[in-house]
Amino acid sequence: MDEAMVSAERWRGQVRVRGSIEQDRAAPARLIEYDHDPFETELYENFSDPQNRLVDRAERSYAGQYDRRLRRLRERARHAEVDE
C-alpha cells in the first residue's frame, strides 16, 4: 500500500474506535450538574455545537460507507476467483 492508503486506513480506524460526540456529551453534562466548572461548561458547549455534531456524524458515516465498499469489493473479487 502507498502512503495515502495507509493514512486513510489509519484515519478510518481512529474514527471507528473513538466514541461518537453524542456519547461524549453525557460526561460533561453530568459534571456540570455536579459543579459548574467553567472549563467543563465550555467542553459541553463544544460537544453540543450543532456544527461539531454534524461534522462528527459525517466523518463516522463516510468511514462506515467506505469500509462497506471495501468489503463488497473483496467479496466480488473472492467470487470472481471461485468462478474462474
C-alpha positions in Angstrom: 0.0 0.0 0.0 1.1 3.5 -0.7 1.3 6.2 2.0 -2.1 7.7 1.2 -3.8 4.4 1.6 -2.1 3.7 4.9 -3.0 7.2 6.2 -6.7 6.8 5.1 -6.9 3.4 6.8 -5.4 4.8 10.0 -7.9 7.7 9.9 -10.9 5.3 9.4 -9.6 3.2 12.3 -9.4 6.2 14.6 -13.0 7.2 13.6 -14.3 3.7 14.3 -12.5 3.5 17.7 -13.5 6.8 19.2 -16.9 7.3 20.6 -19.4 9.5 19.0 -19.7 13.1 20.1 -23.2 12.2 21.3 -21.8 9.7 23.8 -19.0 12.2 24.8 -21.6 14.8 25.7 -23.0 12.8 28.6 -19.9 13.0 30.8 -19.6 16.8 30.8 -23.3 17.1 31.3 -23.0 15.0 34.5 -20.0 17.1 35.6 -21.9 20.4 35.1 -24.8 19.1 37.2 -22.3 18.3 40.0 -20.3 21.5 39.9 -20.4 24.4 37.4 -16.8 24.5 36.4 -16.2 26.9 33.5 -13.9 24.5 31.7 -16.5 21.7 31.9 -19.2 24.1 30.7 -17.0 25.0 27.7 -16.4 21.3 26.9 -20.2 20.6 27.0 -20.9 23.6 24.8 -18.3 22.4 22.3 -19.8 18.9 22.2 -23.3 20.4 21.9 -22.4 22.7 19.0 -24.6 21.6 16.0 -21.7 22.1 13.6 -19.4 19.9 15.5 -22.1 17.2 15.8 -22.7 17.4 12.1 -19.1 17.0 11.2 -18.7 14.1 13.6 -21.7 12.3 12.2 -20.5 12.9 8.6 -17.0 11.5 9.4 -18.4 8.4 11.0 -20.8 7.9 8.1 -18.1 8.3 5.5 -15.8 5.9 7.3 -18.6 3.3 7.5 -19.6 3.7 3.9 -16.0 3.3 2.7 -15.5 0.2 4.9 -18.7 -1.4 3.4 -17.5 -0.6 -0.1 -14.1 -2.3 0.6 -15.9 -5.3 1.9 -18.1 -5.5 -1.1 -15.1 -5.2 -3.4 -13.3 -8.0 -1.5 -16.4 -10.2 -1.8 -16.7 -9.6 -5.5 -13.0 -10.4 -6.0 -13.4 -13.6 -4.0 -16.4 -14.7 -6.0 -14.6 -13.9 -9.3 -11.7 -16.2 -8.2 -14.1 -19.0 -7.4 -15.9 -18.7 -10.7 -12.6 -19.0 -12.7 
